[in-house]
């Protein structure tokens, strides 16, 4: 696995989107999106998200190389619409966990999640040389599951009643993509 310092991370260009490394200047957008109930409902971590929490994340995770996080930018407008990341980066096992959210309501349902999943997965496999990219998705989030399938992820299992969220138990679907598997 190739380890890149945050300053060495490239911009990733797709058809309609560009992915660029996150910076402190993105804090306000990230905090606003993470606290939006329409975004938060798909996270296992649902506490109110603060600028201090985000800056701590940047310092202790992103700058330390434990997380590789990018902003999703619509190329036509230049506006940031969400974020994508690899967390729990494990160089010894050449693996990481994938996460994404589209924060801007106007950007949802336009295929940006699928394009991002394809771009960032290719980056993970081809540039970072990851062998395994895994993810967790709430069982009721079929739109996200279909998007991940389009990017080559396969369901590995369903953990029934894995998380108690807002007073109710939720299933969590575990998915992964391995190097050498096609979309």
Secondary structure, DSSP 8 states (H G I E B T S, - for coil): -----GGG---EE-SSEEEEE--GGGHHHHHHHHTSHHHHTT-S--S---HHHHHHHIIIIITTTS-EEEEEEETTT--EEEEEEEEEEETTTTEEEEEEEE--GGGTTSSHHHHHHHHHHHIIIIIS--SEEEEEEETT-HHHHHHHHHTT-EEEEEEEEEEEETTEEEEEEEEEEETT---
